[in-house]
């Protein structure tokens, strides 16, 4: 819910005074953009420098981005800040937004939420939807400002109405939980749906949850399956786990332990301890798989690392079914799998 958006390069037109100097600077900038699109960074850099030195704010923001990303030059946040600031002081909203990011993250400058707020606000007031979204985050979390859900709602709404899918998702969450607004499941559904249709897997997952519980919509397990599946296919581990539950219990689909195993496994491999726990049970009972105490032990051992007493009890119970050498092998495999999952995540 609280990921800050970072969109460094936004190619937009910018009004310039039509004199020879400005036209020349604009020409330099256009050449730089054309070359940048072709990933010819070294030549793009040449033209952006020429445009930036003639005070073209578009060239300056692009030059800042090249230093920020290390395109055509060694990455240098201080140089990025320098050029973003020149463009921002001329009113360029994308440079203002990027400066907000730099202060927010402490890249090239000491981390300073108040400065981040200052620059986000300037960009947001000019309609930059990502700055509006990030302002919502700042108020939501109380970073650089007192926590204020009503202000968070205000800025999320501005961004959401411009199509920002993360702001739409966060609005849905605030309406769903009643933070800053009266709890309203229908409004939550409205904003989750807008976000979900743009591919936000968390919104898709929550849509599945709303249909599962009948919050703001009639309970409908087929719709639940539909939305969990969309989120699961995008890698959402909680949706994958819940799909496993639906197949295991036959809710909205025919009961199918093999499908349950498939989705539990995908979730478990991303570190979901509930999915790991259920995989241990499935291997122990032979549901959808051939009974296998070694795998029952391995998955229960991973789930137990979250401190679940049930998982610990199951792990110890399955351990008693293994020979000393089998237990040693299972423990080694559990450690390797744990490291693999942690490194991937």
C-alpha positions, 0 to 999 in steps of 0.5 A: 500500500505504501510504495512510492512511485518513481517515474523519472522521465516523462516526455512532455511538451513545454511552452517556451518563449519563441525567440531564437535562443529558446528555439535553438535550445528546444531544437537541442532538446528534441535531438536529445530526446530522439537519441534517448529513445534509440538508447544512444545515451552518449549522443543524447547526453551531448544535446541535453547538455547543450539544451540545459546550458541554454536554460531549457527546463526539459533538457535540464530534467532529462539531463538530471534523469541521465545522471540519476539513472547512470545513462551515458554517464556514471550515476551521480545523484548530486549532479541529478539534483543540480539539474532537477533543481534548475528545471524545478525552479522554472516550474517544471512539474516533473523535475519538482516531482523527481526532487521530491523523490530524491529528498524522500529517499535521501539520494544525493541529499540527506533524507528530508521528508519536509523537503520532499513534501515541499516539492511533491506539493509544487508538482501535485498542484500542477496536476502531476498524478504521481506527486499527488499519490506520493503526497497521499502516502506522506499524509497516510504515514505521517512522514514530514507531516502529521498523520492525516487520513483526510489529507491522504484521501484528498491527494489519493483522490486527485491522483485516482481520478487521473487514473493512478492505479496505486492511488485507486487501490489505496482509496479502496483500502481506506474506504474498506477500513474506514480510515479518514472516511466512513467505512463504505464497501461499495466505494471500496469496490469502486476503487478496487475495481478501477485499480484491478482493471489496470492490473494492480494485483493487490486490488485484484486480490482484494476484489476476490476477498470482497466477493468471498465475504460478500462485502459491498457485493453479493457473495459469489465464489466464482467471482472470487476465483476469477479475481484471485486467479488474476492476482495469482497469475501476477505472482500475488502470493496471498491470492495463490494461497487463497486459490489453494484454499478454494480448490482444497475446499471446493468453493466456487470450483470442483474440489481438486487437491492437485490444483490446491497443491499447485497454488499452495506450492507457488505461494509457499515458494514465495515465503507464505508460511500458511501455504507452507503449513498446508503443503505439509498437511497435504504431503502427510495425508496424501491429498493431491500427492503421494504421501511423503513424510520427508516433504511434509517435514520440510514444508512444516519446518519452513512454516515453523520458522514463523513461530507457529505452534501448530507448524512446530508441532507438525514438524516434530510429529513428522520428524518422528516418522523419519529415520535418523538419516532421513531426518538429517537429509530433510533438515538439510533440504529445508535449510537450502530451500529456506535460503533459496526462498529468502534470496529470491524474495 
